[in-house]
């Protein structure tokens, strides 16, 4: 009985440490009729859109060009197109190299 209790207790403790990591892991890939929103605090929410939502999105939304980089600073979301910088390196590559 003590062994079973220890196994259950260990499982609960391990689950307590692993659950927050899974809760924060949001996929950045979108499938058809899915939406992603970034709020002013930088929190990302992902949702599936129904037919009415799809019609509304098609009425008001604008396409995003491939290579668009989104950046949050001071509660404002910015976007910039990936492009070749001075020296020939792409902006996205410079950002990757600039991170610690």
N, C-alpha and C positions, 0 to 999 in steps of 0.2 A: 504494500500500500504506500509506503514512504517513497519508493522509487517512482511509482505512477504520479504521486503528488509533486515530486521534484521535476519530472518531465513536463507536467502541465504548467507548473510555475515558470520553468525556463522558457517554455513556448510563449507564455503571456508576456514575460519580460522582453523577449526577443521581438515579439509583435509590437510592443510599445515603442521600441526604437526604430523599427522599420516602417511603420505606418506613416509618420510624418514625411519621410522621404518619398513615399509613393504619392501622398496627397499633393505634394508640390510639383510632381513630375507631370507637366501638361505637354502633350505632343504639339509640336509646332507645325505639323502637317495638317492640311485641311482637305477633306473629301468634298464631293459635290453636296451642296445645300448645307454646309456647315459655316458658322461665323465665329470669329475670334475678336474679342474686344479687350483693349488695354485701358484701364481706368487711370485717373490722375495720380494714383498711388503706385502705378506700375503693375498692378495685379492683372493677370491675364485670365479671361473667362472664355470658355469655348461652348458653343451651343449648336444644336441642329435646328435648322429653319424649316417651318412648314410651308405649305403652298402660299398662304397669305403673306408670310414673311418674305418669301422668295419674290413675289410680285413687288412688294415694297422696296426690297433691296435693288431690284432691277430698275425701278423708277428713279431712285435717288443715288445709287452707288456709282462710282467711277472706277474703271479698271486700274490696277496697279501694274506698272511695268516690271518685267523681270529685272532682277538686279537692284531692286529698291531696298535700301537699308533703313530700318526704323531705329530711332534713338530717343531714349527718355532722359530728360535733364530738367530738374527743378519743377517737376509736375507737368511739363510740356512735352508732347510727343512730336519728334521731328522726323522727316524723311529726306533721304538724299539718294541720288542714283550712283551706283557703283561706277567708277570711271578710272581711266588711267591718270595717274598723278605724275608730277615732275619726277623724272628718273625712270619712268616706265612701269612702276609698280602699281597694281590696282589698289583702290581705296580699301577694299575688304581685306587685302593682304596686309596693308599697313596697320589696320585696326587689330588684326590677329597678332602681329608682331609687337604692337604697342602694349598689349595686355601683359600684366606681370605673371 
